[in-house]
């Protein structure tokens, strides 16, 4: 009777009630406590499954080879030789391990020093890039070079901002909804009423003019154009500044921003223009101030620039800690929201250029942000996200996350602040807020793909731009 583990005669034999194998009791108990199973069959085994065997204690005889002194001396000599050889081998392995460890530590230390130096150089390069101001390529009417002297907003510009704020905020809260404004049922019946040929494929920006009868669009080839909603491409703007990243209108004059860092102000007639090259890198977004005299731009160089368009100069430039990806002025003009690559929104005081609030964390780089026309909400859409978060400016916190169901590329509020339109590659939606019930509904879901959109007059239409450069008008039709 031999132990199934050691192969020797057990001193305290025990047998498994499940497999019937015999074991040395101390060996099988230790094995069960460590593994919880039978070492022979592999099935689950507990201490309670062991049965002790009652046998007479056996005395193991000595091997016949060690019954004499010469035999014992030979055994001891063999064991000593084996021990000496093992010790020598261990010392060799220890010396080799020490050498390998020393080499690895030296290489690790060298790698850490190189990584530290590269990180330092990278941070210095980023800091230098964020503070670089490229010289302007155009001159002011008086021939003086347009420069940004400081981060402070000039006093005359502050006066215009304050005057605009006082004028627009006075009647905003009690402003009634126009009688001829579109109702949810009308918007729910929207369908495509007209579409253009592909104009500028790859473009991601579109803006309606003041009369809401012409659209300014641009493409990745650096060419922009004014498309009349009656079906004609009325004007081509060959900027050659690189891909057009954003567009706006200064009255009847188009404004374009490009990947080369140039903001270009086009004349009302002809192709002459005034250009500002203050960003050290791509201009991510531009936004027109409600006064109609100022323009804000943000870029990957982590800066926000304010321009006085009447004077054809940049009046202030503020640097942040992250690349800026989107921007919009508050409808009263006293706030400027800028979305960052680091998934935050920074809200600036336009009179002091100080950050008044920071909304974080968001779901990713901010793709689009818009202040509502009632002045209370800020809608934010992040890159690759299918929700739009609503932030209450009065409380400084997010109050609602609107589930759109598809990726959102662009958002737009209507004049009354009750409709929020979203555009994405899978279609457009319109969210409606009922003030009486304080509830949101979805009157429109359309499969028209779009990368940008804008509301038409009286919210009776939506103008969209697809990634292929097709401008479409959605309305209730006949």
KAUR-V374043 format. One record per residue. N is the residue number from 1. OMEGA is omega in whole degrees, 0 to 359 (999 if undefined). BURIAL is b if it has 16 or more other C-alpha atoms within 10 Angstrom, else e. Layout:
N	OMEGA	BURIAL
N	OMEGA	BURIAL
This chain:
1	184	e
2	177	e
3	181	b
4	180	b
5	185	b
6	183	e
7	180	e
8	178	e
9	183	b
10	175	b
11	176	b
12	185	b
13	174	b
14	184	b
15	177	b
16	180	b
17	181	e
18	184	e
19	181	e
20	179	e
21	180	b
22	181	b
23	165	b
24	190	b
25	183	b
26	180	e
27	182	e
28	179	b
29	179	b
30	180	e
31	180	b
32	180	b
33	181	e
34	187	e
35	179	e
36	180	b
37	179	b
38	182	b
39	182	b
40	184	e
41	181	e
42	179	e
43	183	e
44	183	e
45	179	b
46	179	e
47	180	e
48	181	e
49	181	e
50	180	b
51	180	e
52	177	e
53	180	e
54	179	e
55	176	e
56	182	e
57	181	e
58	178	e
59	182	e
60	179	e
61	176	e
62	175	e
63	183	e
64	184	e
65	181	e
66	179	e
67	179	e
68	182	e
69	178	e
70	178	e
71	179	e
72	179	e
73	178	e
74	178	e
75	180	e
76	179	e
77	179	e
78	179	e
79	178	e
80	178	e
81	180	e
82	179	e
83	179	e
84	179	e
85	179	e
86	179	e
87	180	e
88	179	e
89	179	e
90	178	e
91	178	e
92	180	e
93	179	e
94	179	e
95	179	e
96	179	e
97	178	e
98	180	e
99	179	e
100	179	e
101	179	e
102	179	e
103	180	e
104	179	e
105	178	e
106	179	e
107	178	e
108	179	e
109	178	e
110	179	e
111	179	e
112	179	e
113	179	e
114	179	e
115	179	e
116	180	e
117	179	e
118	178	e
119	178	e
120	179	e
121	178	e
122	180	e
123	178	e
124	179	e
125	178	e
126	180	e
127	179	e
128	180	e
129	181	b
130	182	b
131	179	b
132	174	e
133	181	b
134	181	e
135	182	e
136	180	b
137	178	e
138	183	b
139	176	b
140	183	e
141	181	e
142	177	e
143	179	e
144	179	e
145	181	e
146	181	b
147	174	b
148	187	b
149	184	e
150	177	e
151	181	b
152	179	b
153	180	b
154	185	e
155	182	e
156	177	e
157	177	b
158	179	b
159	178	e
160	178	b
161	180	b
162	179	b
163	179	e
164	179	b
165	181	b
166	182	e
167	186	e
168	183	e
169	185	e
170	184	e
171	186	e
172	186	e
173	184	e
174	182	e
175	182	e
176	175	e
177	180	e
178	184	e
179	183	e
180	182	e
181	183	e
182	178	b
183	182	e
184	180	b
185	178	e
186	180	b
187	179	b
188	180	b
189	181	e
190	172	b
191	183	b
192	178	b
193	177	e
194	178	e
195	179	b
196	167	b
197	176	e
198	184	e
199	182	b
200	182	b
201	179	b
202	179	b
203	181	b
204	183	b
205	179	b
206	178	b
207	178	b
208	177	b
209	184	b
210	181	e
211	180	e
212	176	e
213	179	e
214	183	b
215	175	b
216	181	b
217	179	b
218	182	b
219	182	b
220	180	b
221	178	b
222	180	b
223	176	b
224	180	b
225	177	b
226	182	b
227	178	b
228	183	b
229	174	b
230	172	e
231	183	e
232	171	e
233	191	b
234	185	e
235	178	e
236	182	b
237	183	b
238	186	e
239	183	b
240	179	e
241	188	b
242	183	b
243	176	b
244	184	b
245	180	b
246	182	b
247	177	b
248	177	b
249	168	b
250	188	b
251	177	e
252	182	e
253	179	e
254	175	b
255	180	b
256	174	b
257	187	b
258	179	b
259	179	b
260	177	b
261	184	b
262	169	b
263	187	b
264	179	b
265	185	b
266	176	b
267	183	e
268	177	e
269	183	e
270	183	e
271	177	e
272	182	e
273	172	b
274	184	b
275	175	b
276	176	b
277	182	b
278	180	b
279	175	b
280	183	b
281	186	b
282	170	b
283	185	b
284	184	b
285	173	b
286	180	b
287	180	b
288	178	b
289	181	b
290	178	b
291	183	b
292	182	e
293	184	b
294	179	b
295	176	b
296	177	b
297	177	b
298	182	b
299	180	b
300	176	b
301	175	b
302	183	b
303	173	b
304	184	b
305	176	b
306	182	b
307	169	b
308	187	b
309	180	b
310	180	e
311	180	e
312	178	b
313	173	b
314	187	b
315	178	b
316	178	b
317	183	b
318	179	b
319	179	b
320	182	e
321	183	e
322	175	b
323	182	b
324	189	b
325	182	b
326	184	b
327	175	b
328	175	b
329	171	b
330	182	b
331	175	b
332	175	b
333	183	b
334	179	b
335	176	b
336	180	b
337	180	b
338	176	b
339	185	b
340	175	b
341	182	b
342	174	b
343	173	b
344	173	b
345	178	b
346	181	b
347	183	b
348	166	b
349	186	e
350	180	b
351	184	b
352	183	e
353	177	b
354	178	e
355	181	e
356	182	e
357	176	e
358	181	b
359	182	b
360	347	e
361	177	e
362	187	b
363	182	b
364	176	b
365	185	b
366	182	b
367	182	b
368	174	b
369	180	b
370	171	b
371	178	b
372	182	b
373	176	b
374	175	b
375	186	b
376	189	b
377	170	b
378	179	b
379	184	b
380	174	b
381	181	b
382	183	b
383	178	b
384	183	b
385	180	b
386	176	b
387	173	b
388	180	b
389	179	b
390	180	b
391	178	b
392	182	b
393	179	b
394	181	e
395	181	e
396	181	e
397	179	e
398	183	b
399	184	e
400	173	e
401	182	e
402	178	e
403	182	e
404	179	b
405	177	e
406	183	b
407	182	b
408	178	b
409	185	b
410	178	b
411	181	b
412	174	b
413	172	b
414	185	b
415	183	b
416	180	b
417	180	b
418	180	b
419	176	b
420	180	b
421	178	b
422	179	b
423	179	b
424	182	b
425	181	b
426	177	b
427	180	b
428	176	b
429	173	b
430	176	b
431	182	b
432	177	b
433	177	b
434	184	e
435	183	e
436	182	e
437	183	e
438	181	e
439	180	e
440	175	e
441	182	e
442	181	b
443	184	b
444	168	b
445	184	b
446	181	b
447	179	e
448	181	b
449	182	b
450	174	b
451	177	b
452	179	b
453	179	b
454	180	b
455	174	b
456	182	b
457	177	e
458	181	b
459	180	b
460	177	b
461	173	b
462	177	b
463	184	b
464	175	b
465	179	b
466	179	b
467	177	b
468	180	b
469	179	b
470	176	b
471	181	b
472	176	b
473	177	b
474	178	b
475	182	b
476	180	b
477	181	e
478	999	e
